[in-house]
Amino acid sequence: MFDSIIFDLDGTLWDSTPEVAIAFNKILKEKYPYVTDEITADRLRTLFGRPLNEIALELFQSIPKDQAIKIMDECCVYECEYLAQHGATLFEGLEETLQELSKMYPLMIVSNCQEGYIQCFFEANPQLEQYFIDYEYPGRTGKSKADNIKMVVERNQLKSPVYVGDTLGDAKASKEAGVPFIFARYGFGHVEEYYDVIDSPKELIDKLNTIK
């Protein structure tokens, strides 16, 4: 039924929230000690998947909005450097799953992230880059997740793609793009409406084989 798979990144392929919290707190401690907001992995998990400016305003409430966005941009630059060097936690069975799925489907990533973030994912996990043929993100296009999904579908001439993600924002973007949504329930969010659901990356193989 499906001819291709588009993945979200955070909460679907890896959990980088502990490392991102470390990176953010380092920037705040060294350059912006007057920011009093607590930055933790748990807090980030409630925000990941949203546009970066929205995350900035939610995360940094102790400072004016324009400063929040500026500091967020600076934190994100260092975040990519930190993740490229230190990596983050891949969800169990991810590499084996991607290896198997790539034999049957073209694989792509569309994430609500800044310039360099998907690249640092591949830099930290070079063995995974071979499985993906394309990726897109608002840091490069300035477009919404739904529009980026549409862009990936169009330029790869996909006829029947499916999107795999873990948040309500992912589900809404998939619906807007006209792409069925598989909910990665092991991730960060809660979604009630979806085409199908998985509780680990490995389950995706059986789910898609069953759909066939």
C-alpha positions as CSV (number, residue, x, y, z in Angstrom):
1,M,0.0,0.0,0.0
2,F,2.8,2.4,0.9
3,D,5.7,3.1,-1.4
4,S,7.9,5.2,0.9
5,I,8.4,6.2,4.6
6,I,9.1,9.7,5.9
7,F,10.3,9.9,9.5
8,D,10.3,12.5,12.2
9,L,13.6,12.7,14.1
10,D,13.3,13.7,17.8
11,G,11.2,11.1,19.7
12,T,11.0,8.9,16.6
13,L,14.6,8.0,15.7
14,W,16.5,9.2,18.8
15,D,16.2,11.0,22.1
16,S,18.6,13.9,22.3
17,T,16.9,15.7,25.2
18,P,19.5,14.9,27.9
19,E,22.3,16.1,25.7
20,V,20.4,19.2,24.5
21,A,19.7,20.1,28.1
22,I,23.5,19.9,28.8
23,A,24.3,22.1,25.8
24,F,21.6,24.7,26.6
25,N,22.7,24.9,30.2
26,K,26.3,25.4,29.3
27,I,25.5,28.4,27.1
28,L,23.2,29.9,29.8
29,K,25.7,29.4,32.6
30,E,28.6,30.9,30.6
31,K,26.8,33.8,28.8
32,Y,23.3,34.3,30.2
33,P,23.3,33.6,34.0
34,Y,20.3,35.9,34.4
35,V,18.0,33.4,32.7
36,T,16.3,31.6,35.5
37,D,14.3,29.1,33.6
38,E,15.0,25.4,34.4
39,I,16.2,23.5,31.3
40,T,15.8,19.7,31.8
41,A,15.4,16.7,29.5
42,D,11.8,16.2,30.8
43,R,10.9,19.8,30.0
44,L,12.4,19.6,26.5
45,R,10.4,16.4,25.8
46,T,7.2,18.3,26.2
47,L,8.3,20.9,23.7
48,F,10.2,19.0,21.0
49,G,8.5,18.8,17.7
50,R,7.1,22.3,17.8
51,P,8.6,25.2,15.7
52,L,11.7,26.6,17.3
53,N,10.4,30.1,18.1
54,E,7.5,28.5,19.9
55,I,9.9,26.4,22.0
56,A,12.0,29.5,22.7
57,L,9.0,31.4,24.1
58,E,7.8,28.4,26.2
59,L,11.3,27.5,27.5
60,F,12.6,31.0,28.3
61,Q,9.8,32.7,30.1
62,S,12.0,34.7,32.5
63,I,13.2,37.1,29.7
64,P,11.6,39.2,27.0
65,K,10.4,37.4,23.8
66,D,13.0,38.9,21.5
67,Q,15.8,37.8,23.8
68,A,14.3,34.3,24.2
69,I,14.5,33.8,20.4
70,K,18.0,35.2,20.2
71,I,19.3,33.0,23.0
72,M,17.5,30.0,21.5
73,D,19.2,30.5,18.2
74,E,22.6,30.6,20.0
75,C,21.8,27.5,22.0
76,C,20.8,25.6,18.9
77,V,24.1,26.3,17.2
78,Y,26.0,24.9,20.1
79,E,23.5,22.0,20.5
80,C,24.4,20.8,17.0
81,E,28.2,21.0,17.8
82,Y,27.6,19.1,21.0
83,L,25.4,16.4,19.5
84,A,27.8,15.8,16.5
85,Q,30.6,15.2,19.0
86,H,28.7,13.3,21.8
87,G,25.7,11.8,20.0
88,A,22.5,10.8,21.7
89,T,20.3,7.8,22.4
90,L,19.0,5.9,19.4
91,F,15.8,4.1,20.1
92,E,16.3,0.3,20.5
93,G,16.5,-1.6,17.2
94,L,16.6,1.5,15.1
95,E,19.6,0.6,12.9
96,E,18.4,-2.9,12.2
97,T,14.9,-1.5,11.4
98,L,16.2,1.1,9.0
99,Q,18.5,-1.5,7.3
100,E,15.5,-3.8,6.7
101,L,13.1,-1.1,5.7
102,S,15.5,0.5,3.2
103,K,15.5,-2.7,1.2
104,M,11.8,-2.2,0.6
105,Y,11.1,1.6,0.7
106,P,12.9,4.9,0.1
107,L,13.4,6.5,3.5
108,M,13.3,10.2,4.3
109,I,13.3,12.6,7.3
110,V,11.2,15.7,7.8
111,S,11.8,17.4,11.2
112,N,11.0,20.8,12.7
113,C,14.6,21.6,13.3
114,Q,17.2,24.3,12.6
115,E,20.0,24.3,10.1
116,G,22.6,21.6,10.9
117,Y,20.5,19.4,13.2
118,I,19.7,16.5,10.9
119,Q,23.3,16.8,9.7
120,C,24.6,16.4,13.2
121,F,22.4,13.3,13.6
122,F,24.2,11.8,10.7
123,E,27.6,13.0,11.9
124,A,27.0,11.3,15.3
125,N,25.6,8.2,13.5
126,P,27.4,7.9,10.2
127,Q,26.3,4.4,9.7
128,L,22.6,5.5,9.4
129,E,23.0,8.1,6.6
130,Q,23.2,5.4,3.9
131,Y,19.6,4.5,4.6
132,F,18.0,7.9,3.8
133,I,17.6,9.4,0.4
134,D,16.4,12.8,1.3
135,Y,15.5,15.1,4.2
136,E,14.0,18.5,4.8
137,Y,13.5,21.0,7.7
138,P,12.3,24.6,8.3
139,G,15.8,25.8,9.1
140,R,16.5,25.4,5.3
141,T,13.2,26.1,3.7
142,G,11.5,28.5,6.2
143,K,8.3,26.4,5.7
144,S,6.0,24.5,8.0
145,K,6.4,20.7,8.6
146,A,3.3,20.1,6.4
147,D,4.8,22.1,3.6
148,N,8.2,20.3,4.0
149,I,6.5,16.9,3.9
150,K,4.7,18.0,0.6
151,M,8.1,19.2,-0.8
152,V,9.8,15.9,-0.1
153,V,6.8,14.0,-1.6
154,E,6.9,16.1,-4.7
155,R,10.6,16.1,-5.4
156,N,10.9,12.4,-4.9
157,Q,7.7,11.7,-6.9
158,L,6.2,9.6,-4.1
159,K,2.8,8.1,-4.8
160,S,1.8,6.6,-1.5
161,P,4.1,7.8,1.4
162,V,3.5,7.3,5.1
163,Y,4.8,9.6,7.9
164,V,6.1,8.2,11.2
165,G,6.2,10.6,14.1
166,D,5.5,10.9,17.8
167,T,3.6,14.2,18.5
168,L,0.2,15.8,17.9
169,G,2.1,18.3,15.7
170,D,3.3,15.4,13.5
171,A,-0.2,14.1,13.2
172,K,-1.6,17.4,12.2
173,A,1.2,18.1,9.7
174,S,0.7,14.7,8.1
175,K,-3.0,15.3,7.8
176,E,-2.5,18.7,6.3
177,A,0.0,17.2,3.8
178,G,-2.4,14.4,2.9
179,V,-0.1,11.7,4.2
180,P,-1.2,8.8,6.5
181,F,0.3,9.0,10.0
182,I,1.8,6.2,12.0
183,F,2.1,7.1,15.7
184,A,5.4,6.2,17.4
185,R,3.9,5.8,20.8
186,Y,7.3,5.2,22.4
187,G,8.2,8.9,21.8
188,F,7.4,12.2,23.4
189,G,3.8,13.0,22.6
190,H,0.2,11.8,22.9
191,V,-1.9,11.3,19.8
192,E,-5.4,9.9,19.6
193,E,-6.1,9.9,15.8
194,Y,-3.7,7.9,13.6
195,Y,-3.6,5.4,10.8
196,D,-1.6,2.9,12.9
197,V,0.6,2.8,16.0
198,I,3.9,1.3,16.9
199,D,5.6,0.9,20.3
200,S,9.1,0.4,19.0
201,P,10.9,1.0,15.7
202,K,11.1,-2.7,15.0
203,E,7.3,-3.0,15.0
204,L,7.2,-0.8,11.9
205,I,8.5,-3.7,9.8
206,D,5.7,-6.1,10.7
207,K,3.1,-3.4,10.5
208,L,4.0,-2.4,7.0
209,N,4.4,-6.1,5.9
210,T,0.8,-6.7,7.2
211,I,-0.5,-3.7,5.3
212,K,1.0,-5.1,2.1
